[in-house]
Amino acid sequence: MYIAGLGIIFSGGRGIISFEEALENRNPNPSSLSKKVSTQVLIDKIVLKEARRADDFTKMAVLAANDAFVDSGLNQEAKKSLGVIVATAFGPHVTTFRFLDDILTYGDKGVSPTLFSHSVHNAAASYIASNLESRGPTLTLTQFKNSFYQAIIIAQCWLKEKRCENVLIGGLDQLGKEMEYILNLKAKEIMPQEGSAFFLATENKDLNKYCSVSIDVAKTNQLFDTTVNSFDLVKSVLLAKNDKAKTNKIISF
Amino acid sequence: MNIAITGLGAISACGSNIKETLQSFSLIQRNAHPVTLFKSDLKCPVFQVKDQKIYDPGAMRTLNLSLKAVEEAVSQAVIHDFSGYRVGVCIGTTVASQLNDIDFYSIYRKKGEANLDSVDKFLKGNLAERIADNLNIRTNLLCTIVNACSSGTDAIGVGLSWLRNNYCDIVIAGGADELNRVPLDGFGSLGIVSDNLCAPFDRNRAGLNLGEGAGILILEREDFARKRGIAPELFLKGYGLNADAYHLTAPRPDGSGLKNAIIRALKEADIGLEKIDFVNAHGTATRDNDKVEGKTLKEVFGEKLRFLSTKGFTGHTLGAAGALEAVFTCLGLREGWIPASPGFENEDSEIGISPTKERTETKGKYALSTSLAFGGNNSCLVISRN
């Protein structure tokens, strides 16, 4: 499948240009500058109009998904049948903890319905669909290590089965203080960060703006490290696009 | 390519296996009581599983429910060893994906630190991964779907896609969820939990009852099953998934998202809507869901449609619901009858059609199972028998 659009929210800002600037600054991992996405980055009165009461988890998703769609240059008509796949490790856990605050403070009968509805993992995908007015298939999935890899596999299936002509595939995670505390003790080897990266993928070669991405599913029968980070893929996609020596720009897993 | 369903497993408040489930269906048993798994100020009835077998004492309840249903389904599919097969595991859930451990959090917020033993249940509790581990399945096709109340249906749909694309030979697909204080309080806050037994599609319905359970299907290509010496009776023929793009918690009033999902699933099955013998509806007994779903089913299939809601037997089992109802749809086709829809008494004039009020014989070859979810997901499966 071909990558027609990119959108990214990371600790260094919003958008491909910010990300490329971070790469050019020779920072091997741009998002290592900070673990958190600035709240200033999540202000956009137009794109986030419908999601203005949503949590930061959802806002990161809506902005990156919107930017990927805009970057693709697809027309408004294409929105209607767009597929959406969101991959996350921990979901909107910050909102879940706020909801637990409600239970502990106010009891079972005093909790906020708004917090509850936004604590559900697929809230972000729902807002993306509403924001883009997309009526295509919408799916959210979670794995601690390889959720984004699974999302790419499903996107490949959807495009081949013509469930949709174009699909937004996103990796998304937030880092609340509770999760940071847990990960610091339980997964010292990883450096948790937050952010969101979305790819507009399509089978239409004419829409190819960056490169093609494929997963050799035959490999799925031999266990291998399937950790495919959405930020790493953005980096690879941008490098593939800018590599003038490469004529056959395919990223394979 | 025909995708066969060669194994079924179910556990819910209406039975810890298929046999008990059919017995509850036949006797219209409704095993709902106030929750005993945790303390709650909410006195509404819930559908809690009794005498749950513990496979892993350190695991979340949801995983133990899943493993019970997996054991039954794998046994029915006559699979003794998965080695040598290309296998995928795709499971839907809601509760098992969330770190909503109140005991951990109450200490953490007081002291800024807490023992993480209980968090381990979450960190080591990804359903697809743990089910694969339990069965010694080595694969990278592991996916846990979190599409709210359609998660189980969508997990089965993803399994269908994997098989159709020849990514694997067999898929363990389904959904599971446990009763938990967080969603109970959450649904309560939305004002959609009934203080009485739920009454899907009834004129006087007053909300849902929560439940718990797991439903598992073993899916495989027909040719692969036959090579194993299995003669499949049931087939997964189509899957539709469409977004409402309307509201986080309310269905689109015109039902067009559900209608589109039904059309897609029928198209994949390559059948006309007149072939559908019955529909196992989502039917949660909330005012909004049943109104939109019922009206849409009537619009699509006409007023003579036979349909049912099994939520009156199981409660709303969230991520398990679509999978359990897919299993129940298979049973309806295989056994030749569908049960009554417990709780239903009076037709709602705003809906204009009524679900089954008694055990009803089925003779057709095709049936549909529908799921509607938070976030505006509409999913459905077309299942057939030989």
Interface residues (C-beta under 8 A of the other chain):
Chain A: V84 T88 F90 G91 H93 T96 F97 F99 L100 D101 I103 L104 G107 D108 K109 V111 S112 P113 F116 S117 H118 S119 V120 H121 N122 A123 A125 S126 Y127 A129 S130 L132 E133 S134 R135 G136 P137 T138 L139 T140 L141 T142 Q143 F144 N146 Y149 Q150 I153 I154 Q156 C157 W158 K160 E161 R163 E178 M179 Y181 I182 L185 K186 V217 K219 T220 N221 L223 F224 T226
Chain B: S40 D41 L42 R86 G88 T94 S97 Q98 L99 N100 I102 Y105 S106 Y108 R109 G112 E113 L116 V119 D120 L123 N126 A128 E129 R138 T139 N140 L141 L142 C143 T144 I145 V146 N147 A148 D154 V158 S161 W162 R164 N165 Y167 C168 R181 V182 P183 L184 D185 G186 F187 G188 S189 L190 G191 L241 N242 A243 D244 A245 Y246 H247 L248 T249 S256 G257 N260 R264 A373 F374 G375 G376 N377
